[in-house]
Amino acid sequence: MNVTFEELRRVKHALPPGGVTRLAREFHHSEEAIRNYFGAGHYKNGEISEFHLESGYGGGVVHLENTAIFDRALQLIEERKETVS
């Protein structure tokens, strides 16, 4: 899946409070690994971002190898919208 880096960061920032923690638990990753997935640059202890970035418009194009975390993040955002409405 290809998205802009800007869109990837927008999704991360739209997560409900505790969203990164919830994703980390659900996908058995550290919170830092989840932040890295959404474009943070704090790679240590072998944690990988699971995406490839090509420079360009909107911060560049990001190719996500596995969209499960991204898809779940979108679900959490939608759930939050439904409870706020």
N, CA, C and O atoms as a Maestro MAE file, in Angstrom:
{
 s_m_m2io_version
 :::
 2.0.0
}

f_m_ct {
 s_m_title
 :::
 protein
 m_atom[340] {
  # First column is atom index #
  i_m_mmod_type
  r_m_x_coord
  r_m_y_coord
  r_m_z_coord
  i_m_residue_number
  s_m_chain_name
  s_m_pdb_residue_name
  s_m_pdb_atom_name
  i_m_atomic_number
  :::
  1 25 0.852 -1.174 0.000 1 A "MET " " N  " 7
  2 3 0.000 0.000 0.000 1 A "MET " " CA " 6
  3 2 0.896 1.235 0.000 1 A "MET " " C  " 6
  4 15 1.900 1.267 0.713 1 A "MET " " O  " 8
  5 25 0.553 2.235 -0.779 2 A "ASN " " N  " 7
  6 3 1.285 3.489 -0.814 2 A "ASN " " CA " 6
  7 2 0.445 4.619 -0.231 2 A "ASN " " C  " 6
  8 15 -0.720 4.783 -0.594 2 A "ASN " " O  " 8
  9 25 1.033 5.391 0.666 3 A "VAL " " N  " 7
  10 3 0.423 6.590 1.237 3 A "VAL " " CA " 6
  11 2 1.511 7.652 1.327 3 A "VAL " " C  " 6
  12 15 2.699 7.336 1.260 3 A "VAL " " O  " 8
  13 25 1.110 8.906 1.477 4 A "THR " " N  " 7
  14 3 2.134 9.927 1.685 4 A "THR " " CA " 6
  15 2 2.581 9.873 3.141 4 A "THR " " C  " 6
  16 15 1.839 9.444 4.025 4 A "THR " " O  " 8
  17 25 3.810 10.317 3.364 5 A "PHE " " N  " 7
  18 3 4.327 10.381 4.720 5 A "PHE " " CA " 6
  19 2 3.427 11.271 5.570 5 A "PHE " " C  " 6
  20 15 3.158 10.978 6.735 5 A "PHE " " O  " 8
  21 25 2.972 12.357 4.966 6 A "GLU " " N  " 7
  22 3 2.069 13.288 5.647 6 A "GLU " " CA " 6
  23 2 0.792 12.581 6.116 6 A "GLU " " C  " 6
  24 15 0.343 12.802 7.241 6 A "GLU " " O  " 8
  25 25 0.210 11.740 5.268 7 A "GLU " " N  " 7
  26 3 -1.002 11.000 5.623 7 A "GLU " " CA " 6
  27 2 -0.723 10.008 6.754 7 A "GLU " " C  " 6
  28 15 -1.534 9.853 7.667 7 A "GLU " " O  " 8
  29 25 0.412 9.349 6.687 8 A "LEU " " N  " 7
  30 3 0.795 8.394 7.725 8 A "LEU " " CA " 6
  31 2 0.877 9.091 9.082 8 A "LEU " " C  " 6
  32 15 0.388 8.569 10.084 8 A "LEU " " O  " 8
  33 25 1.498 10.274 9.110 9 A "ARG " " N  " 7
  34 3 1.609 11.030 10.353 9 A "ARG " " CA " 6
  35 2 0.237 11.545 10.805 9 A "ARG " " C  " 6
  36 15 -0.046 11.583 12.002 9 A "ARG " " O  " 8
  37 25 -0.618 11.943 9.849 10 A "ARG " " N  " 7
  38 3 -1.954 12.420 10.196 10 A "ARG " " CA " 6
  39 2 -2.746 11.322 10.902 10 A "ARG " " C  " 6
  40 15 -3.447 11.586 11.879 10 A "ARG " " O  " 8
  41 25 -2.631 10.096 10.406 11 A "VAL " " N  " 7
  42 3 -3.326 8.964 11.033 11 A "VAL " " CA " 6
  43 2 -2.803 8.756 12.447 11 A "VAL " " C  " 6
  44 15 -3.592 8.574 13.374 11 A "VAL " " O  " 8
  45 25 -1.498 8.780 12.624 12 A "LYS " " N  " 7
  46 3 -0.918 8.594 13.955 12 A "LYS " " CA " 6
  47 2 -1.434 9.660 14.918 12 A "LYS " " C  " 6
  48 15 -1.791 9.350 16.054 12 A "LYS " " O  " 8
  49 25 -1.474 10.916 14.468 13 A "HIS " " N  " 7
  50 3 -1.908 12.007 15.339 13 A "HIS " " CA " 6
  51 2 -3.419 12.010 15.577 13 A "HIS " " C  " 6
  52 15 -3.892 12.642 16.522 13 A "HIS " " O  " 8
  53 25 -4.172 11.321 14.742 14 A "ALA " " N  " 7
  54 3 -5.625 11.241 14.905 14 A "ALA " " CA " 6
  55 2 -6.049 10.097 15.820 14 A "ALA " " C  " 6
  56 15 -7.224 9.982 16.171 14 A "ALA " " O  " 8
  57 25 -5.097 9.252 16.207 15 A "LEU " " N  " 7
  58 3 -5.440 8.141 17.098 15 A "LEU " " CA " 6
  59 2 -6.016 8.665 18.406 15 A "LEU " " C  " 6
  60 15 -5.606 9.719 18.891 15 A "LEU " " O  " 8
  61 25 -6.962 7.932 18.974 16 A "PRO " " N  " 7
  62 3 -7.502 8.358 20.269 16 A "PRO " " CA " 6
  63 2 -6.427 8.244 21.348 16 A "PRO " " C  " 6
  64 15 -5.424 7.557 21.153 16 A "PRO " " O  " 8
  65 25 -6.629 8.911 22.480 17 A "PRO " " N  " 7
  66 3 -5.671 8.772 23.578 17 A "PRO " " CA " 6
  67 2 -5.448 7.297 23.911 17 A "PRO " " C  " 6
  68 15 -6.401 6.530 24.042 17 A "PRO " " O  " 8
  69 25 -4.205 6.919 24.043 18 A "GLY " " N  " 7
  70 3 -3.867 5.531 24.325 18 A "GLY " " CA " 6
  71 2 -3.837 4.645 23.096 18 A "GLY " " C  " 6
  72 15 -3.638 3.435 23.208 18 A "GLY " " O  " 8
  73 25 -4.034 5.234 21.913 19 A "GLY " " N  " 7
  74 3 -4.081 4.447 20.678 19 A "GLY " " CA " 6
  75 2 -2.785 3.730 20.363 19 A "GLY " " C  " 6
  76 15 -2.802 2.576 19.934 19 A "GLY " " O  " 8
  77 25 -1.657 4.401 20.572 20 A "VAL " " N  " 7
  78 3 -0.361 3.767 20.308 20 A "VAL " " CA " 6
  79 2 -0.169 2.585 21.256 20 A "VAL " " C  " 6
  80 15 0.295 1.523 20.844 20 A "VAL " " O  " 8
  81 25 -0.524 2.771 22.515 21 A "THR " " N  " 7
  82 3 -0.407 1.686 23.497 21 A "THR " " CA " 6
  83 2 -1.295 0.511 23.112 21 A "THR " " C  " 6
  84 15 -0.875 -0.644 23.187 21 A "THR " " O  " 8
  85 25 -2.498 0.802 22.707 22 A "ARG " " N  " 7
  86 3 -3.438 -0.254 22.302 22 A "ARG " " CA " 6
  87 2 -2.917 -1.030 21.093 22 A "ARG " " C  " 6
  88 15 -2.968 -2.259 21.066 22 A "ARG " " O  " 8
  89 25 -2.416 -0.299 20.093 23 A "LEU " " N  " 7
  90 3 -1.855 -0.973 18.918 23 A "LEU " " CA " 6
  91 2 -0.647 -1.828 19.302 23 A "LEU " " C  " 6
  92 15 -0.481 -2.938 18.797 23 A "LEU " " O  " 8
  93 25 0.180 -1.316 20.183 24 A "ALA " " N  " 7
  94 3 1.350 -2.072 20.628 24 A "ALA " " CA " 6
  95 2 0.931 -3.392 21.282 24 A "ALA " " C  " 6
  96 15 1.519 -4.440 21.014 24 A "ALA " " O  " 8
  97 25 -0.071 -3.331 22.124 25 A "ARG " " N  " 7
  98 3 -0.551 -4.556 22.790 25 A "ARG " " CA " 6
  99 2 -1.163 -5.528 21.789 25 A "ARG " " C  " 6
  100 15 -0.871 -6.723 21.815 25 A "ARG " " O  " 8
  101 25 -2.013 -5.008 20.907 26 A "GLU " " N  " 7
  102 3 -2.704 -5.869 19.949 26 A "GLU " " CA " 6
  103 2 -1.752 -6.544 18.977 26 A "GLU " " C  " 6
  104 15 -1.988 -7.679 18.562 26 A "GLU " " O  " 8
  105 25 -0.674 -5.854 18.609 27 A "PHE " " N  " 7
  106 3 0.251 -6.400 17.617 27 A "PHE " " CA " 6
  107 2 1.544 -6.921 18.230 27 A "PHE " " C  " 6
  108 15 2.473 -7.295 17.514 27 A "PHE " " O  " 8
  109 25 1.601 -6.944 19.561 28 A "HIS " " N  " 7
  110 3 2.746 -7.500 20.288 28 A "HIS " " CA " 6
  111 2 4.062 -6.830 19.885 28 A "HIS " " C  " 6
  112 15 5.068 -7.490 19.624 28 A "HIS " " O  " 8
  113 25 4.017 -5.496 19.845 29 A "HIS " " N  " 7
  114 3 5.202 -4.683 19.564 29 A "HIS " " CA " 6
  115 2 5.353 -3.688 20.699 29 A "HIS " " C  " 6
  116 15 4.433 -3.490 21.493 29 A "HIS " " O  " 8
  117 25 6.517 -3.065 20.770 30 A "SER " " N  " 7
  118 3 6.697 -1.986 21.738 30 A "SER " " CA " 6
  119 2 6.001 -0.730 21.213 30 A "SER " " C  " 6
  120 15 5.729 -0.612 20.018 30 A "SER " " O  " 8
  121 25 5.722 0.189 22.107 31 A "GLU " " N  " 7
  122 3 5.119 1.451 21.686 31 A "GLU " " CA " 6
  123 2 6.056 2.188 20.731 31 A "GLU " " C  " 6
  124 15 5.600 2.828 19.784 31 A "GLU " " O  " 8
  125 25 7.352 2.099 20.975 32 A "GLU " " N  " 7
  126 3 8.326 2.758 20.099 32 A "GLU " " CA " 6
  127 2 8.279 2.170 18.692 32 A "GLU " " C  " 6
  128 15 8.418 2.903 17.713 32 A "GLU " " O  " 8
  129 25 8.086 0.863 18.578 33 A "ALA " " N  " 7
  130 3 7.977 0.236 17.256 33 A "ALA " " CA " 6
  131 2 6.740 0.743 16.522 33 A "ALA " " C  " 6
  132 15 6.781 0.952 15.310 33 A "ALA " " O  " 8
  133 25 5.643 0.941 17.247 34 A "ILE " " N  " 7
  134 3 4.425 1.473 16.628 34 A "ILE " " CA " 6
  135 2 4.657 2.911 16.179 34 A "ILE " " C  " 6
  136 15 4.249 3.292 15.082 34 A "ILE " " O  " 8
  137 25 5.304 3.704 17.014 35 A "ARG " " N  " 7
  138 3 5.616 5.078 16.607 35 A "ARG " " CA " 6
  139 2 6.510 5.077 15.365 35 A "ARG " " C  " 6
  140 15 6.317 5.890 14.461 35 A "ARG " " O  " 8
  141 25 7.478 4.177 15.320 36 A "ASN " " N  " 7
  142 3 8.354 4.062 14.155 36 A "ASN " " CA " 6
  143 2 7.557 3.681 12.910 36 A "ASN " " C  " 6
  144 15 7.833 4.176 11.817 36 A "ASN " " O  " 8
  145 25 6.585 2.816 13.072 37 A "TYR " " N  " 7
  146 3 5.730 2.417 11.945 37 A "TYR " " CA " 6
  147 2 5.066 3.644 11.327 37 A "TYR " " C  " 6
  148 15 4.897 3.729 10.110 37 A "TYR " " O  " 8
  149 25 4.691 4.597 12.190 38 A "PHE " " N  " 7
  150 3 4.029 5.807 11.729 38 A "PHE " " CA " 6
  151 2 5.008 6.937 11.434 38 A "PHE " " C  " 6
  152 15 4.618 8.103 11.388 38 A "PHE " " O  " 8
  153 25 6.266 6.595 11.235 39 A "GLY " " N  " 7
  154 3 7.232 7.560 10.741 39 A "GLY " " CA " 6
  155 2 8.189 8.172 11.738 39 A "GLY " " C  " 6
  156 15 8.970 9.051 11.374 39 A "GLY " " O  " 8
  157 25 8.154 7.737 12.982 40 A "ALA " " N  " 7
  158 3 9.144 8.232 13.937 40 A "ALA " " CA " 6
  159 2 10.511 7.692 13.523 40 A "ALA " " C  " 6
  160 15 10.588 6.714 12.779 40 A "ALA " " O  " 8
  161 25 11.552 8.295 13.978 41 A "GLY " " N  " 7
  162 3 12.885 7.870 13.556 41 A "GLY " " CA " 6
  163 2 13.749 7.385 14.682 41 A "GLY " " C  " 6
  164 15 14.959 7.611 14.676 41 A "GLY " " O  " 8
  165 25 13.161 6.727 15.645 42 A "HIS " " N  " 7
  166 3 13.926 6.269 16.811 42 A "HIS " " CA " 6
  167 2 14.138 4.756 16.753 42 A "HIS " " C  " 6
  168 15 13.535 4.000 17.515 42 A "HIS " " O  " 8
  169 25 14.996 4.339 15.845 43 A "TYR " " N  " 7
  170 3 15.230 2.914 15.662 43 A "TYR " " CA " 6
  171 2 16.343 2.462 16.592 43 A "TYR " " C  " 6
  172 15 17.455 2.989 16.559 43 A "TYR " " O  " 8
  173 25 16.028 1.491 17.411 44 A "LYS " " N  " 7
  174 3 17.028 0.904 18.309 44 A "LYS " " CA " 6
  175 2 16.617 -0.523 18.605 44 A "LYS " " C  " 6
  176 15 15.472 -0.912 18.375 44 A "LYS " " O  " 8
  177 25 17.522 -1.270 19.097 45 A "ASN " " N  " 7
  178 3 17.252 -2.656 19.486 45 A "ASN " " CA " 6
  179 2 16.580 -3.451 18.371 45 A "ASN " " C  " 6
  180 15 15.743 -4.313 18.640 45 A "ASN " " O  " 8
  181 25 16.943 -3.166 17.121 46 A "GLY " " N  " 7
  182 3 16.424 -3.947 16.006 46 A "GLY " " CA " 6
  183 2 15.007 -3.630 15.596 46 A "GLY " " C  " 6
  184 15 14.457 -4.315 14.734 46 A "GLY " " O  " 8
  185 25 14.388 -2.604 16.185 47 A "GLU " " N  " 7
  186 3 13.029 -2.265 15.799 47 A "GLU " " CA " 6
  187 2 13.038 -1.647 14.408 47 A "GLU " " C  " 6
  188 15 13.829 -0.748 14.122 47 A "GLU " " O  " 8
  189 25 12.165 -2.129 13.560 48 A "ILE " " N  " 7
  190 3 12.111 -1.633 12.193 48 A "ILE " " CA " 6
  191 2 10.807 -0.891 11.942 48 A "ILE " " C  " 6
  192 15 9.838 -1.060 12.683 48 A "ILE " " O  " 8
  193 25 10.783 -0.078 10.910 49 A "SER " " N  " 7
  194 3 9.606 0.723 10.624 49 A "SER " " CA " 6
  195 2 8.604 0.000 9.741 49 A "SER " " C  " 6
  196 15 7.426 0.356 9.748 49 A "SER " " O  " 8
  197 25 9.026 -0.997 8.984 50 A "GLU " " N  " 7
  198 3 8.183 -1.772 8.068 50 A "GLU " " CA " 6
  199 2 7.652 -0.944 6.909 50 A "GLU " " C  " 6
  200 15 6.602 -1.270 6.355 50 A "GLU " " O  " 8
  201 25 8.352 0.119 6.530 51 A "PHE " " N  " 7
  202 3 7.952 0.856 5.337 51 A "PHE " " CA " 6
  203 2 9.172 1.342 4.583 51 A "PHE " " C  " 6
  204 15 10.284 1.362 5.110 51 A "PHE " " O  " 8
  205 25 8.946 1.731 3.349 52 A "HIS " " N  " 7
  206 3 9.991 2.277 2.501 52 A "HIS " " CA " 6
  207 2 9.548 3.653 2.040 52 A "HIS " " C  " 6
  208 15 8.441 3.803 1.522 52 A "HIS " " O  " 8
  209 25 10.399 4.671 2.222 53 A "LEU " " N  " 7
  210 3 10.053 6.054 1.903 53 A "LEU " " CA " 6
  211 2 10.766 6.516 0.645 53 A "LEU " " C  " 6
  212 15 11.984 6.384 0.522 53 A "LEU " " O  " 8
  213 25 9.996 7.057 -0.286 54 A "GLU " " N  " 7
  214 3 10.529 7.694 -1.486 54 A "GLU " " CA " 6
  215 2 10.251 9.184 -1.373 54 A "GLU " " C  " 6
  216 15 9.109 9.576 -1.128 54 A "GLU " " O  " 8
  217 25 11.254 10.015 -1.543 55 A "SER " " N  " 7
  218 3 11.090 11.468 -1.449 55 A "SER " " CA " 6
  219 2 10.046 11.971 -2.431 55 A "SER " " C  " 6
  220 15 9.872 11.410 -3.514 55 A "SER " " O  " 8
  221 25 9.352 13.034 -2.043 56 A "GLY " " N  " 7
  222 3 8.378 13.631 -2.943 56 A "GLY " " CA " 6
  223 2 7.331 14.435 -2.214 56 A "GLY " " C  " 6
  224 15 7.495 14.781 -1.044 56 A "GLY " " O  " 8
  225 25 6.249 14.732 -2.918 57 A "TYR " " N  " 7
  226 3 5.132 15.530 -2.420 57 A "TYR " " CA " 6
  227 2 4.562 14.939 -1.139 57 A "TYR " " C  " 6
  228 15 4.531 13.719 -0.979 57 A "TYR " " O  " 8
  229 25 4.112 15.793 -0.228 58 A "GLY " " N  " 7
  230 3 3.483 15.343 1.012 58 A "GLY " " CA " 6
  231 2 4.443 14.623 1.936 58 A "GLY " " C  " 6
  232 15 4.030 13.772 2.724 58 A "GLY " " O  " 8
  233 25 5.738 14.961 1.843 59 A "GLY " " N  " 7
  234 3 6.728 14.299 2.680 59 A "GLY " " CA " 6
  235 2 7.277 13.043 2.053 59 A "GLY " " C  " 6
  236 15 8.132 12.376 2.635 59 A "GLY " " O  " 8
  237 25 6.796 12.715 0.876 60 A "GLY " " N  " 7
  238 3 7.256 11.515 0.187 60 A "GLY " " CA " 6
  239 2 6.186 10.447 0.180 60 A "GLY " " C  " 6
  240 15 5.173 10.551 0.871 60 A "GLY " " O  " 8
  241 25 6.425 9.431 -0.601 61 A "VAL " " N  " 7
  242 3 5.503 8.305 -0.697 61 A "VAL " " CA " 6
  243 2 6.050 7.169 0.161 61 A "VAL " " C  " 6
  244 15 7.217 6.791 0.057 61 A "VAL " " O  " 8
  245 25 5.190 6.646 0.996 62 A "VAL " " N  " 7
  246 3 5.560 5.552 1.884 62 A "VAL " " CA " 6
  247 2 4.899 4.284 1.368 62 A "VAL " " C  " 6
  248 15 3.688 4.244 1.149 62 A "VAL " " O  " 8
  249 25 5.709 3.249 1.177 63 A "HIS " " N  " 7
  250 3 5.169 1.949 0.791 63 A "HIS " " CA " 6
  251 2 5.138 1.086 2.051 63 A "HIS " " C  " 6
  252 15 6.184 0.732 2.596 63 A "HIS " " O  " 8
  253 25 3.936 0.752 2.506 64 A "LEU " " N  " 7
  254 3 3.767 -0.093 3.689 64 A "LEU " " CA " 6
  255 2 3.761 -1.552 3.249 64 A "LEU " " C  " 6
  256 15 2.944 -1.956 2.422 64 A "LEU " " O  " 8
  257 25 4.661 -2.323 3.796 65 A "GLU " " N  " 7
  258 3 4.727 -3.746 3.475 65 A "GLU " " CA " 6
  259 2 3.544 -4.502 4.058 65 A "GLU " " C  " 6
  260 15 2.996 -5.406 3.428 65 A "GLU " " O  " 8
  261 25 3.161 -4.122 5.267 66 A "ASN " " N  " 7
  262 3 2.068 -4.778 5.976 66 A "ASN " " CA " 6
  263 2 1.122 -3.678 6.453 66 A "ASN " " C  " 6
  264 15 1.535 -2.789 7.197 66 A "ASN " " O  " 8
  265 25 -0.129 -3.728 6.036 67 A "THR " " N  " 7
  266 3 -1.068 -2.657 6.381 67 A "THR " " CA " 6
  267 2 -1.926 -2.960 7.611 67 A "THR " " C  " 6
  268 15 -2.812 -2.172 7.941 67 A "THR " " O  " 8
  269 25 -1.692 -4.055 8.282 68 A "ALA " " N  " 7
  270 3 -2.537 -4.440 9.417 68 A "ALA " " CA " 6
  271 2 -2.573 -3.361 10.497 68 A "ALA " " C  " 6
  272 15 -3.647 -3.042 11.006 68 A "ALA " " O  " 8
  273 25 -1.435 -2.801 10.851 69 A "ILE " " N  " 7
  274 3 -1.392 -1.762 11.884 69 A "ILE " " CA " 6
  275 2 -2.094 -0.505 11.383 69 A "ILE " " C  " 6
  276 15 -2.869 0.105 12.119 69 A "ILE " " O  " 8
  277 25 -1.833 -0.118 10.153 70 A "PHE " " N  " 7
  278 3 -2.466 1.061 9.560 70 A "PHE " " CA " 6
  279 2 -3.983 0.884 9.521 70 A "PHE " " C  " 6
  280 15 -4.727 1.788 9.903 70 A "PHE " " O  " 8
  281 25 -4.435 -0.273 9.063 71 A "ASP " " N  " 7
  282 3 -5.871 -0.550 8.978 71 A "ASP " " CA " 6
  283 2 -6.527 -0.512 10.356 71 A "ASP " " C  " 6
  284 15 -7.620 0.033 10.510 71 A "ASP " " O  " 8
  285 25 -5.868 -1.086 11.349 72 A "ARG " " N  " 7
  286 3 -6.421 -1.086 12.706 72 A "ARG " " CA " 6
  287 2 -6.455 0.331 13.266 72 A "ARG " " C  " 6
  288 15 -7.394 0.694 13.975 72 A "ARG " " O  " 8
  289 25 -5.449 1.128 12.957 73 A "ALA " " N  " 7
  290 3 -5.426 2.521 13.406 73 A "ALA " " CA " 6
  291 2 -6.632 3.270 12.838 73 A "ALA " " C  " 6
  292 15 -7.272 4.048 13.545 73 A "ALA " " O  " 8
  293 25 -6.937 3.037 11.573 74 A "LEU " " N  " 7
  294 3 -8.109 3.678 10.963 74 A "LEU " " CA " 6
  295 2 -9.388 3.244 11.659 74 A "LEU " " C  " 6
  296 15 -10.298 4.053 11.839 74 A "LEU " " O  " 8
  297 25 -9.467 1.979 12.053 75 A "GLN " " N  " 7
  298 3 -10.638 1.486 12.786 75 A "GLN " " CA " 6
  299 2 -10.767 2.198 14.134 75 A "GLN " " C  " 6
  300 15 -11.865 2.596 14.526 75 A "GLN " " O  " 8
  301 25 -9.651 2.357 14.840 76 A "LEU " " N  " 7
  302 3 -9.686 3.037 16.136 76 A "LEU " " CA " 6
  303 2 -10.146 4.481 15.980 76 A "LEU " " C  " 6
  304 15 -10.893 4.993 16.813 76 A "LEU " " O  " 8
  305 25 -9.700 5.135 14.913 77 A "ILE " " N  " 7
  306 3 -10.117 6.512 14.650 77 A "ILE " " CA " 6
  307 2 -11.625 6.570 14.397 77 A "ILE " " C  " 6
  308 15 -12.313 7.447 14.920 77 A "ILE " " O  " 8
  309 25 -12.133 5.637 13.597 78 A "GLU " " N  " 7
  310 3 -13.571 5.597 13.307 78 A "GLU " " CA " 6
  311 2 -14.368 5.315 14.572 78 A "GLU " " C  " 6
  312 15 -15.406 5.939 14.793 78 A "GLU " " O  " 8
  313 25 -13.906 4.388 15.409 79 A "GLU " " N  " 7
  314 3 -14.588 4.085 16.657 79 A "GLU " " CA " 6
  315 2 -14.673 5.330 17.542 79 A "GLU " " C  " 6
  316 15 -15.691 5.583 18.186 79 A "GLU " " O  " 8
  317 25 -13.593 6.094 17.559 80 A "ARG " " N  " 7
  318 3 -13.573 7.313 18.372 80 A "ARG " " CA " 6
  319 2 -14.597 8.321 17.823 80 A "ARG " " C  " 6
  320 15 -15.303 8.970 18.594 80 A "ARG " " O  " 8
  321 25 -14.675 8.449 16.500 81 A "LYS " " N  " 7
  322 3 -15.635 9.379 15.883 81 A "LYS " " CA " 6
  323 2 -17.055 8.987 16.253 81 A "LYS " " C  " 6
  324 15 -17.888 9.852 16.527 81 A "LYS " " O  " 8
  325 25 -17.341 7.682 16.264 82 A "GLU " " N  " 7
  326 3 -18.686 7.197 16.575 82 A "GLU " " CA " 6
  327 2 -19.061 7.475 18.020 82 A "GLU " " C  " 6
  328 15 -20.217 7.787 18.307 82 A "GLU " " O  " 8
  329 25 -18.112 7.368 18.928 83 A "THR " " N  " 7
  330 3 -18.411 7.594 20.342 83 A "THR " " CA " 6
  331 2 -18.509 9.074 20.679 83 A "THR " " C  " 6
  332 15 -19.198 9.457 21.624 83 A "THR " " O  " 8
  333 25 -17.815 9.908 19.901 84 A "VAL " " N  " 7
  334 3 -17.852 11.359 20.126 84 A "VAL " " CA " 6
  335 2 -19.130 11.955 19.569 84 A "VAL " " C  " 6
  336 15 -19.641 12.938 20.106 84 A "VAL " " O  " 8
  337 25 -19.654 11.374 18.497 85 A "SER " " N  " 7
  338 3 -20.864 11.918 17.842 85 A "SER " " CA " 6
  339 2 -22.104 11.744 18.680 85 A "SER " " C  " 6
  340 15 -23.190 12.148 18.265 85 A "SER " " O  " 8
  :::
 }
 m_bond[339] {
  # First column is bond index #
  i_m_from
  i_m_to
  i_m_order
  :::
  1 1 2 1
  2 2 3 1
  3 3 4 2
  4 3 5 1
  5 5 6 1
  6 6 7 1
  7 7 8 2
  8 7 9 1
  9 9 10 1
  10 10 11 1
  11 11 12 2
  12 11 13 1
  13 13 14 1
  14 14 15 1
  15 15 16 2
  16 15 17 1
  17 17 18 1
  18 18 19 1
  19 19 20 2
  20 19 21 1
  21 21 22 1
  22 22 23 1
  23 23 24 2
  24 23 25 1
  25 25 26 1
  26 26 27 1
  27 27 28 2
  28 27 29 1
  29 29 30 1
  30 30 31 1
  31 31 32 2
  32 31 33 1
  33 33 34 1
  34 34 35 1
  35 35 36 2
  36 35 37 1
  37 37 38 1
  38 38 39 1
  39 39 40 2
  40 39 41 1
  41 41 42 1
  42 42 43 1
  43 43 44 2
  44 43 45 1
  45 45 46 1
  46 46 47 1
  47 47 48 2
  48 47 49 1
  49 49 50 1
  50 50 51 1
  51 51 52 2
  52 51 53 1
  53 53 54 1
  54 54 55 1
  55 55 56 2
  56 55 57 1
  57 57 58 1
  58 58 59 1
  59 59 60 2
  60 59 61 1
  61 61 62 1
  62 62 63 1
  63 63 64 2
  64 63 65 1
  65 65 66 1
  66 66 67 1
  67 67 68 2
  68 67 69 1
  69 69 70 1
  70 70 71 1
  71 71 72 2
  72 71 73 1
  73 73 74 1
  74 74 75 1
  75 75 76 2
  76 75 77 1
  77 77 78 1
  78 78 79 1
  79 79 80 2
  80 79 81 1
  81 81 82 1
  82 82 83 1
  83 83 84 2
  84 83 85 1
  85 85 86 1
  86 86 87 1
  87 87 88 2
  88 87 89 1
  89 89 90 1
  90 90 91 1
  91 91 92 2
  92 91 93 1
  93 93 94 1
  94 94 95 1
  95 95 96 2
  96 95 97 1
  97 97 98 1
  98 98 99 1
  99 99 100 2
  100 99 101 1
  101 101 102 1
  102 102 103 1
  103 103 104 2
  104 103 105 1
  105 105 106 1
  106 106 107 1
  107 107 108 2
  108 107 109 1
  109 109 110 1
  110 110 111 1
  111 111 112 2
  112 111 113 1
  113 113 114 1
  114 114 115 1
  115 115 116 2
  116 115 117 1
  117 117 118 1
  118 118 119 1
  119 119 120 2
  120 119 121 1
  121 121 122 1
  122 122 123 1
  123 123 124 2
  124 123 125 1
  125 125 126 1
  126 126 127 1
  127 127 128 2
  128 127 129 1
  129 129 130 1
  130 130 131 1
  131 131 132 2
  132 131 133 1
  133 133 134 1
  134 134 135 1
  135 135 136 2
  136 135 137 1
  137 137 138 1
  138 138 139 1
  139 139 140 2
  140 139 141 1
  141 141 142 1
  142 142 143 1
  143 143 144 2
  144 143 145 1
  145 145 146 1
  146 146 147 1
  147 147 148 2
  148 147 149 1
  149 149 150 1
  150 150 151 1
  151 151 152 2
  152 151 153 1
  153 153 154 1
  154 154 155 1
  155 155 156 2
  156 155 157 1
  157 157 158 1
  158 158 159 1
  159 159 160 2
  160 159 161 1
  161 161 162 1
  162 162 163 1
  163 163 164 2
  164 163 165 1
  165 165 166 1
  166 166 167 1
  167 167 168 2
  168 167 169 1
  169 169 170 1
  170 170 171 1
  171 171 172 2
  172 171 173 1
  173 173 174 1
  174 174 175 1
  175 175 176 2
  176 175 177 1
  177 177 178 1
  178 178 179 1
  179 179 180 2
  180 179 181 1
  181 181 182 1
  182 182 183 1
  183 183 184 2
  184 183 185 1
  185 185 186 1
  186 186 187 1
  187 187 188 2
  188 187 189 1
  189 189 190 1
  190 190 191 1
  191 191 192 2
  192 191 193 1
  193 193 194 1
  194 194 195 1
  195 195 196 2
  196 195 197 1
  197 197 198 1
  198 198 199 1
  199 199 200 2
  200 199 201 1
  201 201 202 1
  202 202 203 1
  203 203 204 2
  204 203 205 1
  205 205 206 1
  206 206 207 1
  207 207 208 2
  208 207 209 1
  209 209 210 1
  210 210 211 1
  211 211 212 2
  212 211 213 1
  213 213 214 1
  214 214 215 1
  215 215 216 2
  216 215 217 1
  217 217 218 1
  218 218 219 1
  219 219 220 2
  220 219 221 1
  221 221 222 1
  222 222 223 1
  223 223 224 2
  224 223 225 1
  225 225 226 1
  226 226 227 1
  227 227 228 2
  228 227 229 1
  229 229 230 1
  230 230 231 1
  231 231 232 2
  232 231 233 1
  233 233 234 1
  234 234 235 1
  235 235 236 2
  236 235 237 1
  237 237 238 1
  238 238 239 1
  239 239 240 2
  240 239 241 1
  241 241 242 1
  242 242 243 1
  243 243 244 2
  244 243 245 1
  245 245 246 1
  246 246 247 1
  247 247 248 2
  248 247 249 1
  249 249 250 1
  250 250 251 1
  251 251 252 2
  252 251 253 1
  253 253 254 1
  254 254 255 1
  255 255 256 2
  256 255 257 1
  257 257 258 1
  258 258 259 1
  259 259 260 2
  260 259 261 1
  261 261 262 1
  262 262 263 1
  263 263 264 2
  264 263 265 1
  265 265 266 1
  266 266 267 1
  267 267 268 2
  268 267 269 1
  269 269 270 1
  270 270 271 1
  271 271 272 2
  272 271 273 1
  273 273 274 1
  274 274 275 1
  275 275 276 2
  276 275 277 1
  277 277 278 1
  278 278 279 1
  279 279 280 2
  280 279 281 1
  281 281 282 1
  282 282 283 1
  283 283 284 2
  284 283 285 1
  285 285 286 1
  286 286 287 1
  287 287 288 2
  288 287 289 1
  289 289 290 1
  290 290 291 1
  291 291 292 2
  292 291 293 1
  293 293 294 1
  294 294 295 1
  295 295 296 2
  296 295 297 1
  297 297 298 1
  298 298 299 1
  299 299 300 2
  300 299 301 1
  301 301 302 1
  302 302 303 1
  303 303 304 2
  304 303 305 1
  305 305 306 1
  306 306 307 1
  307 307 308 2
  308 307 309 1
  309 309 310 1
  310 310 311 1
  311 311 312 2
  312 311 313 1
  313 313 314 1
  314 314 315 1
  315 315 316 2
  316 315 317 1
  317 317 318 1
  318 318 319 1
  319 319 320 2
  320 319 321 1
  321 321 322 1
  322 322 323 1
  323 323 324 2
  324 323 325 1
  325 325 326 1
  326 326 327 1
  327 327 328 2
  328 327 329 1
  329 329 330 1
  330 330 331 1
  331 331 332 2
  332 331 333 1
  333 333 334 1
  334 334 335 1
  335 335 336 2
  336 335 337 1
  337 337 338 1
  338 338 339 1
  339 339 340 2
  :::
 }
}
